[in-house]
């Protein structure tokens, strides 16, 4: 039996997944409203096979609008979200996955909707942007899936994506801290890099963060705090690329 939810969110796999569906004849591009919900759903699947995502989305949307109480609505909503996702229309995909979650919270495939809702935000992440709304939203959604659906087939993937989100958030703070340091905004650099140390103490570039904090204090002539940070770097990261420079600074501060 066809499982309308087992849909890999790449357009080409969609075609092969539905290759065994029954043809519905010569359905015109402009579908008449007299078609049943089941016929509209099949027509949408046929358009996916023909690589016509625009018509497929229109047909799935028509099921939702014309047959709101039909059993086909569940499949149509998931397929609509998946088609938007496959077309890299992540805002639209996220909207429809969220609708699925709201309308069918007890559905056996709701964990899938949670995962791809999170993935929609994940695909929109950009470490270079100061606004990390998409990253934070993806992180929250992945954590919800991990915590609320421990037996989900998507759990392990969600854990990996969650860790990537955490790394991106830490990396974004690091980039901003570097920017402030380069532009001589030492107090702002200290605030940013201290927050990195507090929130993500195991970040891969933590030795650099500690060194830049020390340098920021040094350039601000706060030599006492600078000295403590240089010592912290040498104690916790003795093999750091920045260790030699830290020792040189300490010699100057004696």
N, C-alpha and C positions, 0 to 999 in steps of 0.2 A: 504493500500500500504506500502511496506517495506521502512522504513526510514534508510538508511545505516549509518547515522551519530549518531543515538541514540544508542550509544554503551558504556555500562558501562565498564571502563577500568580495569576489573578483568577478568581473563580468564574464570572462571566458568560461570559468567553471560553472557559472549559472546555466550556460547554454547546454553543457553536457549533462548537468543534473536533471534538467527537464526534457532531455531528448526522447524520453520514453512516453511522454504525455500524449494522450489522444488528440489528434488534430480536430479542430472544430469546423472544418470546411473553409470556405473563402470568406472569412470575416472581414468586412470592409474596415478601412482605416478609421472612418468616422462611425463608431459603433452606435447602433440604434439603442435607445433606452429600453426597448422591448426585450433585450437580452436578459436572461436571469443572472443572478449573482454568480452562480457556478460557471455560466458561459463567459461572463466578463473575466472571471478569474483565469479560466483556461485561455482566453484571448490574450490576457496580459502575459501569461507564461509563453505563449506562442511568439509574442513580440520580443521577449527576451531571447528566444532562440534565433530570431532574425536580427539581433543586435540593435533593436529599436527601443532604447531605454525611455525615450520621451513618450511613445505610445503606451509602453508597458506601465509607466507611472500613471498616465492618464486613466488607464483601465482599472488599475488597482484603486486609484482615488475614487473612481465612479462607483466601485463596489461599496466603499466606505460611505459615500454620500447618498446613493440610491437605495442601499440595502443595509441600513445601520443595525438591524436586528438579525441579520443572516449569520449562519455559522461560518460562511466564507469570509466574513469580516476579519476574523482572527488571522487567517492566512494572508489576506490582502494587506493588512497593516504591516505584518512582518516583511512581506515581499516588497512593499513600498519602501520601507526603511532600508532594506538590503540593497535595493536598486539605487537609491540615493547614495548609499555608502560605496557601492561599486563604481559609481560615477564621480566619486570624490567630492560629493556635495554633503560635507560633513555636518554643517549646521542643520540642514533639512533632515539628514539621517538621524541625528541626535534627537530632534523634535519628535520624530515618529517612534523611535525606540522608547522615548519617555512616555509617549501616549500609550504604547503597548503595556508598559509597566504599570501605568495608572489604571488602565482599563482591565487588565488581566493579571493581577498580582499573584494569583494562585495557579496560573498556567504553568505547565511542566517545562516550558521553554523560556520562562521569564528570566532565568539566569543568563541565557543567551542575549536577551535584550539588554540586560544590565552590562554585560561585557562589551557589546558593540556600541552601546551608548558611551561607555568609558573610552572605547577605541576611537570614537568620533572626535572626542576632545583630544585624545592622544595624538591623532593625526594633525591637529591644529596647533600643537605645541611649537614654540620657537624660543630657544634659550636666549636669543639676542634681544628679545622684547622685555622691557621692564614689567609690563603687564603680564603676569603669569596666570591669568584667570583660567585659561584652558588646561594648564598643567595641574593647577589646584583642583579643578573640577574632575579631571581624569583620575587624579590620586584618590579623591573622595569616593568616586564610583568604584574603582578597583578595590579599595578597602571594604566597601559595603559588600561587594560580591564575595570577597575572601571570608569576611566575618559571618555573613548571613547564609551563604550557600557553600558550606565546607566540602560537600560532595560533588560540586559542580565540575564538569569536565573542563571548564575554563579557569579553574582555580590556579593551576600552576602558571598558565600564561599570564593571568592577572597579577600574580606575585612578581613575575619578571618585569611586567610593565609598571607596576607600582614602584619597584626599585629604580627603574629608569626615570620615573617622575620625580622621585626624591633626589636623584642625582642631578636632574635638570634644574630643580629649584635651588639646590646648593650651587650649581655651576653659574646660575644667573646672579646669585648674590656675589659670587667670586668675581664675575665680570664687572659688576657695578663697583665693587671695592677697588679693583684694578683701575678702573676709569677715574675714580675719585683720586686715587694715589697719583696717577699720571698727570692729572690736571692740578695737582697741588692742594686739593681739598682734603687735607690730612684728617681733620676731625670727622668728616663724613666717611672717609675711608675706614677710620677706626671703628665707627659705629657699625658700618656694614660688615666688616670682617669679624668683629666681635660677635655679631649675631650669627654669622656662619659657624663660628667656633661653638656657640651655645646650642644651635639647632642641629648641626651636622658635624659633630666632633670627629667622625671617622671619614670625612671627605678626603678624597685622594690628594687634593692640593692644600691640605691643612698646614703643612710646613711652610708653604709660600704665604699663606694667610698670616701665620704668626710672624713671619719675617716682615711682611708689609706693615703689620701693626707696629712692630718694633721700629721700622724705618719711619713710619708716620710720627711716632712719638719723638724719634731722634730729630726729624726735620722741624718738629714743633718745639724743639728745645726742652722737651720734658724728658730729661736724660735718665731720671730714676726709673720711670716706667719703661723706657726704652731698654735699659740694662736688664730689667727683669724679663722682658720678652725675648731678648737675645739669649739669655740663660735658659729660658724655657725651650727655645728652639734647639739649642745644643743638647739639652737633657733628653727631650722627647724624640728628636729627629737628628741624631748625631751623624747620619749618613746623608743628610739633605744636601742638595745642590747649593743651598744658601748658608750652610754651616761655615764655610771659609770666610764669607763676608761678615757673618755674625761675629766671628772671632776677631776680625779686623776692627770692627766697630767697638767691641769691648775693650780692645787695647787702647783705642783713642779715648775711651771714657774713664780710664784708670786715673 
